[in-house]
Amino acid sequence: MNPAVEEEVLNQSTGSYFHACGTCALGTVVDPALNVPGVTGLRVTGLRLTDASVRPTLIGANSNGYCCRFRAATSSLSR
């Protein structure tokens, strides 16, 4: 097989099955109460992250279930 065709086949038929998480470091981007500090100049107040981005490790399954449960568990923070 032609190397260029082989590379194109690989590029078209492979991908990642990982769900993004850990992109918003707890303690760096958000505080322990999940607040995002320093966004008041953007006319945004009370911004709180309650999704997989604050999780420090990968989730071993689909992230939707984790996110739904995490949001339910942290809903009292928003009140």
C-alpha positions as CSV (number, residue, x, y, z in Angstrom):
1,M,0.0,0.0,0.0
2,N,1.2,3.5,-0.7
3,P,2.5,5.2,2.5
4,A,0.4,8.3,1.9
5,V,-2.8,6.3,1.4
6,E,-1.9,4.2,4.5
7,E,-1.5,7.3,6.6
8,E,-4.8,8.7,5.4
9,V,-6.6,5.4,6.2
10,L,-5.2,5.5,9.7
11,N,-6.1,9.2,10.2
12,Q,-9.7,8.5,9.1
13,S,-10.2,5.4,11.1
14,T,-8.7,6.1,14.5
15,G,-9.7,8.4,17.3
16,S,-9.8,8.9,21.0
17,Y,-12.4,7.4,23.3
18,F,-11.4,9.5,26.3
19,H,-13.7,12.1,27.7
20,A,-12.0,15.4,28.5
21,C,-11.6,16.0,32.2
22,G,-9.0,17.6,34.4
23,T,-8.8,20.7,32.2
24,C,-9.7,23.2,35.0
25,A,-7.4,22.5,37.9
26,L,-9.0,22.5,41.3
27,G,-7.2,25.0,43.4
28,T,-5.7,26.8,40.4
29,V,-8.6,27.8,38.2
30,V,-11.4,27.1,40.7
31,D,-11.4,27.3,44.4
32,P,-12.6,24.5,46.7
33,A,-16.2,25.8,46.4
34,L,-15.8,25.5,42.6
35,N,-16.0,29.3,42.1
36,V,-14.0,30.8,39.2
37,P,-12.3,33.8,40.6
38,G,-11.4,36.9,38.6
39,V,-14.2,37.0,36.1
40,T,-16.0,40.0,37.5
41,G,-14.5,42.3,34.9
42,L,-16.2,40.2,32.2
43,R,-19.6,41.1,33.7
44,V,-20.0,37.5,35.0
45,T,-20.5,37.0,38.7
46,G,-20.9,33.8,40.7
47,L,-19.5,31.5,37.9
48,R,-19.1,28.0,39.3
49,L,-17.8,24.9,37.4
50,T,-19.7,21.7,38.2
51,D,-18.5,19.4,35.4
52,A,-15.8,16.9,34.6
53,S,-13.2,19.6,34.0
54,V,-12.5,20.0,37.7
55,R,-11.9,16.2,38.2
56,P,-8.2,15.5,38.5
57,T,-8.2,12.1,37.0
58,L,-9.8,10.3,34.0
59,I,-13.2,8.8,34.4
60,G,-13.3,5.1,33.8
61,A,-16.7,5.2,32.0
62,N,-18.8,7.7,30.0
63,S,-18.5,11.1,31.7
64,N,-22.2,11.9,31.4
65,G,-23.2,9.8,34.4
66,Y,-20.4,11.3,36.5
67,C,-21.4,14.8,35.5
68,C,-25.0,14.3,36.3
69,R,-24.2,12.9,39.7
70,F,-21.6,15.6,40.4
71,R,-24.0,18.4,39.5
72,A,-26.6,16.9,41.8
73,A,-24.1,16.6,44.6
74,T,-22.9,20.2,44.2
75,S,-26.3,21.8,43.6
76,S,-26.5,23.0,47.2
77,L,-23.4,25.2,46.5
78,S,-25.4,27.3,44.1
79,R,-28.1,28.2,46.6
